[in-house]
Amino acid sequence: MEKVKVEEFLQPKAMLTPGIAGGVTMLIANALWVAFSLPPRWTSLALSFLLGLLVFVTKGGVPLWQRAVYYLLNSLIIFSVSIGTNYVGVGLTHPPTRQTNVVEPTGPAGARLFFGDWLRMRS
C-alpha cells in the first residue's frame, strides 16, 4: 500500500472540490427554498450526500469500506461548507444589528429572502 504524502492533500486541487460542491449545494438548497419552500437545511444535507456519491465513481484499488468512509466524510464536509457559505450570505444581507429571532414571512404576506438562517427556521 502506497503512503499518501501530506503535500498531495494540501494542494489547491484537493481543497477546491469540496468548496465548489458546498457552494453549489448552498445555491441549489436556497433556490429550492425560495421557489418551493423546501427546508434548506435538509435539502442541503440530502444534496451533500448525493454529491458525495462521486467518490464511488473513482477508479483504483480503494476498498469499498474505505470508499464508504470517504463518502461519509466528503458529504459532511460539503454540508459544512454549504452552511458556512450560507452564513456568509446571511452576514452580508442581514447586518448583525438587524438580526432577530423572527423568521421572514413567506408567500403573499411577504417576499422570502435568498439567504436565510437555516438553523433558526421552523419548517
Chimera marker file (.cmm) of the C-alpha trace (Angstrom):
<marker_set name="trace">
<marker id="1" x="0.000" y="0.000" z="0.000" r="1" g="1" b="0" radius="0.5"/>
<marker id="2" x="1.349" y="3.394" z="-1.004" r="1" g="1" b="0" radius="0.5"/>
<marker id="3" x="1.730" y="6.111" z="1.648" r="1" g="1" b="0" radius="0.5"/>
<marker id="4" x="-0.061" y="9.366" z="0.907" r="1" g="1" b="0" radius="0.5"/>
<marker id="5" x="2.101" y="12.444" z="1.202" r="1" g="1" b="0" radius="0.5"/>
<marker id="6" x="0.835" y="15.484" z="3.094" r="1" g="1" b="0" radius="0.5"/>
<marker id="7" x="1.716" y="17.634" z="0.076" r="1" g="1" b="0" radius="0.5"/>
<marker id="8" x="-0.848" y="15.737" z="-2.029" r="1" g="1" b="0" radius="0.5"/>
<marker id="9" x="-3.594" y="16.502" z="0.483" r="1" g="1" b="0" radius="0.5"/>
<marker id="10" x="-2.707" y="20.173" z="0.917" r="1" g="1" b="0" radius="0.5"/>
<marker id="11" x="-2.740" y="21.197" z="-2.723" r="1" g="1" b="0" radius="0.5"/>
<marker id="12" x="-5.331" y="23.571" z="-4.170" r="1" g="1" b="0" radius="0.5"/>
<marker id="13" x="-6.901" y="20.880" z="-6.400" r="1" g="1" b="0" radius="0.5"/>
<marker id="14" x="-7.743" y="18.722" z="-3.383" r="1" g="1" b="0" radius="0.5"/>
<marker id="15" x="-9.319" y="21.615" z="-1.453" r="1" g="1" b="0" radius="0.5"/>
<marker id="16" x="-11.201" y="23.194" z="-4.337" r="1" g="1" b="0" radius="0.5"/>
<marker id="17" x="-13.615" y="20.312" z="-4.918" r="1" g="1" b="0" radius="0.5"/>
<marker id="18" x="-15.420" y="20.371" z="-1.516" r="1" g="1" b="0" radius="0.5"/>
<marker id="19" x="-15.535" y="24.160" z="-1.685" r="1" g="1" b="0" radius="0.5"/>
<marker id="20" x="-17.195" y="24.185" z="-5.089" r="1" g="1" b="0" radius="0.5"/>
<marker id="21" x="-19.550" y="21.337" z="-4.149" r="1" g="1" b="0" radius="0.5"/>
<marker id="22" x="-20.519" y="23.138" z="-0.919" r="1" g="1" b="0" radius="0.5"/>
<marker id="23" x="-21.189" y="26.386" z="-2.768" r="1" g="1" b="0" radius="0.5"/>
<marker id="24" x="-23.283" y="24.612" z="-5.391" r="1" g="1" b="0" radius="0.5"/>
<marker id="25" x="-25.181" y="22.775" z="-2.650" r="1" g="1" b="0" radius="0.5"/>
<marker id="26" x="-25.960" y="26.069" z="-0.892" r="1" g="1" b="0" radius="0.5"/>
<marker id="27" x="-27.129" y="27.698" z="-4.121" r="1" g="1" b="0" radius="0.5"/>
<marker id="28" x="-29.428" y="24.803" z="-5.014" r="1" g="1" b="0" radius="0.5"/>
<marker id="29" x="-30.819" y="24.473" z="-1.461" r="1" g="1" b="0" radius="0.5"/>
<marker id="30" x="-31.548" y="28.205" z="-1.236" r="1" g="1" b="0" radius="0.5"/>
<marker id="31" x="-33.138" y="28.247" z="-4.695" r="1" g="1" b="0" radius="0.5"/>
<marker id="32" x="-35.391" y="25.297" z="-3.787" r="1" g="1" b="0" radius="0.5"/>
<marker id="33" x="-36.299" y="27.041" z="-0.530" r="1" g="1" b="0" radius="0.5"/>
<marker id="34" x="-37.252" y="30.289" z="-2.274" r="1" g="1" b="0" radius="0.5"/>
<marker id="35" x="-39.116" y="28.595" z="-5.125" r="1" g="1" b="0" radius="0.5"/>
<marker id="36" x="-40.784" y="25.637" z="-3.391" r="1" g="1" b="0" radius="0.5"/>
<marker id="37" x="-40.399" y="26.252" z="0.370" r="1" g="1" b="0" radius="0.5"/>
<marker id="38" x="-38.286" y="23.111" z="0.776" r="1" g="1" b="0" radius="0.5"/>
<marker id="39" x="-36.427" y="23.218" z="4.107" r="1" g="1" b="0" radius="0.5"/>
<marker id="40" x="-32.880" y="24.296" z="3.139" r="1" g="1" b="0" radius="0.5"/>
<marker id="41" x="-31.028" y="22.529" z="5.950" r="1" g="1" b="0" radius="0.5"/>
<marker id="42" x="-32.486" y="19.124" z="4.999" r="1" g="1" b="0" radius="0.5"/>
<marker id="43" x="-32.257" y="19.830" z="1.279" r="1" g="1" b="0" radius="0.5"/>
<marker id="44" x="-28.603" y="20.776" z="1.710" r="1" g="1" b="0" radius="0.5"/>
<marker id="45" x="-27.895" y="17.621" z="3.682" r="1" g="1" b="0" radius="0.5"/>
<marker id="46" x="-29.539" y="15.440" z="1.027" r="1" g="1" b="0" radius="0.5"/>
<marker id="47" x="-27.704" y="17.221" z="-1.792" r="1" g="1" b="0" radius="0.5"/>
<marker id="48" x="-24.402" y="16.895" z="0.086" r="1" g="1" b="0" radius="0.5"/>
<marker id="49" x="-24.800" y="13.133" z="0.323" r="1" g="1" b="0" radius="0.5"/>
<marker id="50" x="-25.870" y="12.990" z="-3.325" r="1" g="1" b="0" radius="0.5"/>
<marker id="51" x="-22.739" y="14.880" z="-4.435" r="1" g="1" b="0" radius="0.5"/>
<marker id="52" x="-20.665" y="12.741" z="-2.071" r="1" g="1" b="0" radius="0.5"/>
<marker id="53" x="-21.578" y="9.706" z="-4.186" r="1" g="1" b="0" radius="0.5"/>
<marker id="54" x="-18.961" y="10.852" z="-6.677" r="1" g="1" b="0" radius="0.5"/>
<marker id="55" x="-16.350" y="9.114" z="-4.514" r="1" g="1" b="0" radius="0.5"/>
<marker id="56" x="-17.703" y="5.789" z="-5.796" r="1" g="1" b="0" radius="0.5"/>
<marker id="57" x="-17.036" y="6.798" z="-9.404" r="1" g="1" b="0" radius="0.5"/>
<marker id="58" x="-13.292" y="6.951" z="-8.843" r="1" g="1" b="0" radius="0.5"/>
<marker id="59" x="-11.225" y="4.119" z="-10.215" r="1" g="1" b="0" radius="0.5"/>
<marker id="60" x="-8.441" y="2.435" z="-8.387" r="1" g="1" b="0" radius="0.5"/>
<marker id="61" x="-7.720" y="-0.205" z="-5.834" r="1" g="1" b="0" radius="0.5"/>
<marker id="62" x="-9.503" y="1.504" z="-2.934" r="1" g="1" b="0" radius="0.5"/>
<marker id="63" x="-11.520" y="-1.000" z="-0.863" r="1" g="1" b="0" radius="0.5"/>
<marker id="64" x="-15.289" y="-0.486" z="-0.570" r="1" g="1" b="0" radius="0.5"/>
<marker id="65" x="-15.174" y="0.179" z="3.192" r="1" g="1" b="0" radius="0.5"/>
<marker id="66" x="-12.612" y="2.932" z="2.620" r="1" g="1" b="0" radius="0.5"/>
<marker id="67" x="-14.767" y="4.495" z="-0.104" r="1" g="1" b="0" radius="0.5"/>
<marker id="68" x="-17.710" y="4.428" z="2.322" r="1" g="1" b="0" radius="0.5"/>
<marker id="69" x="-15.666" y="6.324" z="4.911" r="1" g="1" b="0" radius="0.5"/>
<marker id="70" x="-14.583" y="8.850" z="2.257" r="1" g="1" b="0" radius="0.5"/>
<marker id="71" x="-18.212" y="9.166" z="1.164" r="1" g="1" b="0" radius="0.5"/>
<marker id="72" x="-19.378" y="9.986" z="4.688" r="1" g="1" b="0" radius="0.5"/>
<marker id="73" x="-16.552" y="12.451" z="5.372" r="1" g="1" b="0" radius="0.5"/>
<marker id="74" x="-16.773" y="14.169" z="1.978" r="1" g="1" b="0" radius="0.5"/>
<marker id="75" x="-20.547" y="14.517" z="2.288" r="1" g="1" b="0" radius="0.5"/>
<marker id="76" x="-20.272" y="16.072" z="5.747" r="1" g="1" b="0" radius="0.5"/>
<marker id="77" x="-17.537" y="18.439" z="4.549" r="1" g="1" b="0" radius="0.5"/>
<marker id="78" x="-19.702" y="19.510" z="1.605" r="1" g="1" b="0" radius="0.5"/>
<marker id="79" x="-22.616" y="20.093" z="4.015" r="1" g="1" b="0" radius="0.5"/>
<marker id="80" x="-20.406" y="22.114" z="6.371" r="1" g="1" b="0" radius="0.5"/>
<marker id="81" x="-19.125" y="24.278" z="3.527" r="1" g="1" b="0" radius="0.5"/>
<marker id="82" x="-22.696" y="24.866" z="2.320" r="1" g="1" b="0" radius="0.5"/>
<marker id="83" x="-23.815" y="26.025" z="5.780" r="1" g="1" b="0" radius="0.5"/>
<marker id="84" x="-20.753" y="28.258" z="6.112" r="1" g="1" b="0" radius="0.5"/>
<marker id="85" x="-21.312" y="29.743" z="2.664" r="1" g="1" b="0" radius="0.5"/>
<marker id="86" x="-24.944" y="30.429" z="3.513" r="1" g="1" b="0" radius="0.5"/>
<marker id="87" x="-23.981" y="32.185" z="6.736" r="1" g="1" b="0" radius="0.5"/>
<marker id="88" x="-21.542" y="34.390" z="4.851" r="1" g="1" b="0" radius="0.5"/>
<marker id="89" x="-24.514" y="35.423" z="2.716" r="1" g="1" b="0" radius="0.5"/>
<marker id="90" x="-26.655" y="35.929" z="5.815" r="1" g="1" b="0" radius="0.5"/>
<marker id="91" x="-23.959" y="38.138" z="7.323" r="1" g="1" b="0" radius="0.5"/>
<marker id="92" x="-23.746" y="40.217" z="4.150" r="1" g="1" b="0" radius="0.5"/>
<marker id="93" x="-27.501" y="40.617" z="3.659" r="1" g="1" b="0" radius="0.5"/>
<marker id="94" x="-28.540" y="40.901" z="7.325" r="1" g="1" b="0" radius="0.5"/>
<marker id="95" x="-26.145" y="43.067" z="9.343" r="1" g="1" b="0" radius="0.5"/>
<marker id="96" x="-25.883" y="41.897" z="12.983" r="1" g="1" b="0" radius="0.5"/>
<marker id="97" x="-27.788" y="44.947" z="14.259" r="1" g="1" b="0" radius="0.5"/>
<marker id="98" x="-30.857" y="43.969" z="12.206" r="1" g="1" b="0" radius="0.5"/>
<marker id="99" x="-30.932" y="40.251" z="13.017" r="1" g="1" b="0" radius="0.5"/>
<marker id="100" x="-33.867" y="38.974" z="15.041" r="1" g="1" b="0" radius="0.5"/>
<marker id="101" x="-35.191" y="35.576" z="16.011" r="1" g="1" b="0" radius="0.5"/>
<marker id="102" x="-38.244" y="36.119" z="13.824" r="1" g="1" b="0" radius="0.5"/>
<marker id="103" x="-38.380" y="34.205" z="10.554" r="1" g="1" b="0" radius="0.5"/>
<marker id="104" x="-39.174" y="36.310" z="7.476" r="1" g="1" b="0" radius="0.5"/>
<marker id="105" x="-42.768" y="35.882" z="6.262" r="1" g="1" b="0" radius="0.5"/>
<marker id="106" x="-43.326" y="33.837" z="3.127" r="1" g="1" b="0" radius="0.5"/>
<marker id="107" x="-45.939" y="33.731" z="0.406" r="1" g="1" b="0" radius="0.5"/>
<marker id="108" x="-48.415" y="36.561" z="-0.193" r="1" g="1" b="0" radius="0.5"/>
<marker id="109" x="-47.599" y="38.228" z="3.165" r="1" g="1" b="0" radius="0.5"/>
<marker id="110" x="-44.002" y="38.987" z="2.182" r="1" g="1" b="0" radius="0.5"/>
<marker id="111" x="-41.086" y="38.053" z="-0.022" r="1" g="1" b="0" radius="0.5"/>
<marker id="112" x="-38.657" y="35.372" z="1.096" r="1" g="1" b="0" radius="0.5"/>
<marker id="113" x="-35.026" y="36.453" z="1.066" r="1" g="1" b="0" radius="0.5"/>
<marker id="114" x="-32.479" y="34.243" z="-0.701" r="1" g="1" b="0" radius="0.5"/>
<marker id="115" x="-30.154" y="33.870" z="2.291" r="1" g="1" b="0" radius="0.5"/>
<marker id="116" x="-31.864" y="32.738" z="5.480" r="1" g="1" b="0" radius="0.5"/>
<marker id="117" x="-30.856" y="31.423" z="8.879" r="1" g="1" b="0" radius="0.5"/>
<marker id="118" x="-31.145" y="27.674" z="8.261" r="1" g="1" b="0" radius="0.5"/>
<marker id="119" x="-30.832" y="26.699" z="11.889" r="1" g="1" b="0" radius="0.5"/>
<marker id="120" x="-33.472" y="29.076" z="13.257" r="1" g="1" b="0" radius="0.5"/>
<marker id="121" x="-36.130" y="28.355" z="10.637" r="1" g="1" b="0" radius="0.5"/>
<marker id="122" x="-39.075" y="26.279" z="11.702" r="1" g="1" b="0" radius="0.5"/>
<marker id="123" x="-40.025" y="24.299" z="8.603" r="1" g="1" b="0" radius="0.5"/>
<link id1="1" id2="2" r="1" g="1" b="0" radius="0.2"/>
<link id1="2" id2="3" r="1" g="1" b="0" radius="0.2"/>
<link id1="3" id2="4" r="1" g="1" b="0" radius="0.2"/>
<link id1="4" id2="5" r="1" g="1" b="0" radius="0.2"/>
<link id1="5" id2="6" r="1" g="1" b="0" radius="0.2"/>
<link id1="6" id2="7" r="1" g="1" b="0" radius="0.2"/>
<link id1="7" id2="8" r="1" g="1" b="0" radius="0.2"/>
<link id1="8" id2="9" r="1" g="1" b="0" radius="0.2"/>
<link id1="9" id2="10" r="1" g="1" b="0" radius="0.2"/>
<link id1="10" id2="11" r="1" g="1" b="0" radius="0.2"/>
<link id1="11" id2="12" r="1" g="1" b="0" radius="0.2"/>
<link id1="12" id2="13" r="1" g="1" b="0" radius="0.2"/>
<link id1="13" id2="14" r="1" g="1" b="0" radius="0.2"/>
<link id1="14" id2="15" r="1" g="1" b="0" radius="0.2"/>
<link id1="15" id2="16" r="1" g="1" b="0" radius="0.2"/>
<link id1="16" id2="17" r="1" g="1" b="0" radius="0.2"/>
<link id1="17" id2="18" r="1" g="1" b="0" radius="0.2"/>
<link id1="18" id2="19" r="1" g="1" b="0" radius="0.2"/>
<link id1="19" id2="20" r="1" g="1" b="0" radius="0.2"/>
<link id1="20" id2="21" r="1" g="1" b="0" radius="0.2"/>
<link id1="21" id2="22" r="1" g="1" b="0" radius="0.2"/>
<link id1="22" id2="23" r="1" g="1" b="0" radius="0.2"/>
<link id1="23" id2="24" r="1" g="1" b="0" radius="0.2"/>
<link id1="24" id2="25" r="1" g="1" b="0" radius="0.2"/>
<link id1="25" id2="26" r="1" g="1" b="0" radius="0.2"/>
<link id1="26" id2="27" r="1" g="1" b="0" radius="0.2"/>
<link id1="27" id2="28" r="1" g="1" b="0" radius="0.2"/>
<link id1="28" id2="29" r="1" g="1" b="0" radius="0.2"/>
<link id1="29" id2="30" r="1" g="1" b="0" radius="0.2"/>
<link id1="30" id2="31" r="1" g="1" b="0" radius="0.2"/>
<link id1="31" id2="32" r="1" g="1" b="0" radius="0.2"/>
<link id1="32" id2="33" r="1" g="1" b="0" radius="0.2"/>
<link id1="33" id2="34" r="1" g="1" b="0" radius="0.2"/>
<link id1="34" id2="35" r="1" g="1" b="0" radius="0.2"/>
<link id1="35" id2="36" r="1" g="1" b="0" radius="0.2"/>
<link id1="36" id2="37" r="1" g="1" b="0" radius="0.2"/>
<link id1="37" id2="38" r="1" g="1" b="0" radius="0.2"/>
<link id1="38" id2="39" r="1" g="1" b="0" radius="0.2"/>
<link id1="39" id2="40" r="1" g="1" b="0" radius="0.2"/>
<link id1="40" id2="41" r="1" g="1" b="0" radius="0.2"/>
<link id1="41" id2="42" r="1" g="1" b="0" radius="0.2"/>
<link id1="42" id2="43" r="1" g="1" b="0" radius="0.2"/>
<link id1="43" id2="44" r="1" g="1" b="0" radius="0.2"/>
<link id1="44" id2="45" r="1" g="1" b="0" radius="0.2"/>
<link id1="45" id2="46" r="1" g="1" b="0" radius="0.2"/>
<link id1="46" id2="47" r="1" g="1" b="0" radius="0.2"/>
<link id1="47" id2="48" r="1" g="1" b="0" radius="0.2"/>
<link id1="48" id2="49" r="1" g="1" b="0" radius="0.2"/>
<link id1="49" id2="50" r="1" g="1" b="0" radius="0.2"/>
<link id1="50" id2="51" r="1" g="1" b="0" radius="0.2"/>
<link id1="51" id2="52" r="1" g="1" b="0" radius="0.2"/>
<link id1="52" id2="53" r="1" g="1" b="0" radius="0.2"/>
<link id1="53" id2="54" r="1" g="1" b="0" radius="0.2"/>
<link id1="54" id2="55" r="1" g="1" b="0" radius="0.2"/>
<link id1="55" id2="56" r="1" g="1" b="0" radius="0.2"/>
<link id1="56" id2="57" r="1" g="1" b="0" radius="0.2"/>
<link id1="57" id2="58" r="1" g="1" b="0" radius="0.2"/>
<link id1="58" id2="59" r="1" g="1" b="0" radius="0.2"/>
<link id1="59" id2="60" r="1" g="1" b="0" radius="0.2"/>
<link id1="60" id2="61" r="1" g="1" b="0" radius="0.2"/>
<link id1="61" id2="62" r="1" g="1" b="0" radius="0.2"/>
<link id1="62" id2="63" r="1" g="1" b="0" radius="0.2"/>
<link id1="63" id2="64" r="1" g="1" b="0" radius="0.2"/>
<link id1="64" id2="65" r="1" g="1" b="0" radius="0.2"/>
<link id1="65" id2="66" r="1" g="1" b="0" radius="0.2"/>
<link id1="66" id2="67" r="1" g="1" b="0" radius="0.2"/>
<link id1="67" id2="68" r="1" g="1" b="0" radius="0.2"/>
<link id1="68" id2="69" r="1" g="1" b="0" radius="0.2"/>
<link id1="69" id2="70" r="1" g="1" b="0" radius="0.2"/>
<link id1="70" id2="71" r="1" g="1" b="0" radius="0.2"/>
<link id1="71" id2="72" r="1" g="1" b="0" radius="0.2"/>
<link id1="72" id2="73" r="1" g="1" b="0" radius="0.2"/>
<link id1="73" id2="74" r="1" g="1" b="0" radius="0.2"/>
<link id1="74" id2="75" r="1" g="1" b="0" radius="0.2"/>
<link id1="75" id2="76" r="1" g="1" b="0" radius="0.2"/>
<link id1="76" id2="77" r="1" g="1" b="0" radius="0.2"/>
<link id1="77" id2="78" r="1" g="1" b="0" radius="0.2"/>
<link id1="78" id2="79" r="1" g="1" b="0" radius="0.2"/>
<link id1="79" id2="80" r="1" g="1" b="0" radius="0.2"/>
<link id1="80" id2="81" r="1" g="1" b="0" radius="0.2"/>
<link id1="81" id2="82" r="1" g="1" b="0" radius="0.2"/>
<link id1="82" id2="83" r="1" g="1" b="0" radius="0.2"/>
<link id1="83" id2="84" r="1" g="1" b="0" radius="0.2"/>
<link id1="84" id2="85" r="1" g="1" b="0" radius="0.2"/>
<link id1="85" id2="86" r="1" g="1" b="0" radius="0.2"/>
<link id1="86" id2="87" r="1" g="1" b="0" radius="0.2"/>
<link id1="87" id2="88" r="1" g="1" b="0" radius="0.2"/>
<link id1="88" id2="89" r="1" g="1" b="0" radius="0.2"/>
<link id1="89" id2="90" r="1" g="1" b="0" radius="0.2"/>
<link id1="90" id2="91" r="1" g="1" b="0" radius="0.2"/>
<link id1="91" id2="92" r="1" g="1" b="0" radius="0.2"/>
<link id1="92" id2="93" r="1" g="1" b="0" radius="0.2"/>
<link id1="93" id2="94" r="1" g="1" b="0" radius="0.2"/>
<link id1="94" id2="95" r="1" g="1" b="0" radius="0.2"/>
<link id1="95" id2="96" r="1" g="1" b="0" radius="0.2"/>
<link id1="96" id2="97" r="1" g="1" b="0" radius="0.2"/>
<link id1="97" id2="98" r="1" g="1" b="0" radius="0.2"/>
<link id1="98" id2="99" r="1" g="1" b="0" radius="0.2"/>
<link id1="99" id2="100" r="1" g="1" b="0" radius="0.2"/>
<link id1="100" id2="101" r="1" g="1" b="0" radius="0.2"/>
<link id1="101" id2="102" r="1" g="1" b="0" radius="0.2"/>
<link id1="102" id2="103" r="1" g="1" b="0" radius="0.2"/>
<link id1="103" id2="104" r="1" g="1" b="0" radius="0.2"/>
<link id1="104" id2="105" r="1" g="1" b="0" radius="0.2"/>
<link id1="105" id2="106" r="1" g="1" b="0" radius="0.2"/>
<link id1="106" id2="107" r="1" g="1" b="0" radius="0.2"/>
<link id1="107" id2="108" r="1" g="1" b="0" radius="0.2"/>
<link id1="108" id2="109" r="1" g="1" b="0" radius="0.2"/>
<link id1="109" id2="110" r="1" g="1" b="0" radius="0.2"/>
<link id1="110" id2="111" r="1" g="1" b="0" radius="0.2"/>
<link id1="111" id2="112" r="1" g="1" b="0" radius="0.2"/>
<link id1="112" id2="113" r="1" g="1" b="0" radius="0.2"/>
<link id1="113" id2="114" r="1" g="1" b="0" radius="0.2"/>
<link id1="114" id2="115" r="1" g="1" b="0" radius="0.2"/>
<link id1="115" id2="116" r="1" g="1" b="0" radius="0.2"/>
<link id1="116" id2="117" r="1" g="1" b="0" radius="0.2"/>
<link id1="117" id2="118" r="1" g="1" b="0" radius="0.2"/>
<link id1="118" id2="119" r="1" g="1" b="0" radius="0.2"/>
<link id1="119" id2="120" r="1" g="1" b="0" radius="0.2"/>
<link id1="120" id2="121" r="1" g="1" b="0" radius="0.2"/>
<link id1="121" id2="122" r="1" g="1" b="0" radius="0.2"/>
<link id1="122" id2="123" r="1" g="1" b="0" radius="0.2"/>
</marker_set>
